[in-house]
Amino acid sequence: MSIACIACVDTGEVGLLQMCGKYSGTAAPGINCIMWPFQTVAKVPTKVFQIEVRTDTKTKDNVTLTVTSVIQCCVDAERAHDYYYKLSNPHQQVSSYVHDCIRSLLPNHELDKAFESKDEMASTIKEAVALAMQPYGLNIVTALVTDMAVDPTVLKAMNEINAARRHRVAAVERAEAEKILAVKAAEAEAEAKELSGKGTARMRQAITEGFKGSIESMQHSAGMEAREIIHMMITTQYLDVLKNFAESGKATLVVPHGVGAVDDISSQVRNGFMQAQMVSDK
């Protein structure tokens, strides 16, 4: 004896109709009439669910790391019976394929390359798991590699390597900056000396022109010879220098000086002119 019953299937689920334990069809979301107890309904969720997988593996440079990947998948409503009747433990079976995929990829890469190829690894995992789960009515929405955990000692060593590399780059940049400063300072010093030389030359030219004008003026006004005028100017400058040192109070000059010091200077200048004249006469 069978009784007509109502079975409700929620949205986001698929009902699998079984007649005496044998699959006989699917029940859409909503109200469905079944002949109980010969006919039953098994509900299969079609919502996207997530499987988190942690895989321990090694890289090409023998660094052990733990890769955390996430597989987001859902049951194909049209093939829900394959998922329900053919898979006994979907989480474990998906995890096995993920383990196999990761352990075949990472040993071919060194640690740095492994971190750089996360997107490539996720794409490979998705393709491999989707192909394996397709006969069982399980669609793979996406695959993500969310974490790659390295042993703390290895991570510390990597940070030290990166720090040393950055210090080296900073040292090179600092040396380049110091080089530029030194070059600019040398160029500035060269330009300053050039300008100082030009200023000294102009100053000496102005002094020469001043002496020349003074000598010509004294020759016309006093009728003195050029030798006498130069002798008088040197003597006057010598006395002015002594006076300036005496009045400044900030410097000390020790010179042999006596009552006949001016005569000595005059005689030295005069002798110098006489020797120059004798050389030119020869």
Salt bridges, closest charged atoms under 4 A:
GLU52 OE2 - ARG54 NH1 2.88
ASP82 OD2 - ARG79 NE 3.10
ASP82 OD1 - HIS81 NE2 3.55
ASP82 OD1 - LYS86 NZ 3.41
GLU187 OE1 - LYS184 NZ 3.87
GLU189 OE2 - LYS193 NZ 3.35
GLU194 OE2 - LYS198 NZ 3.54
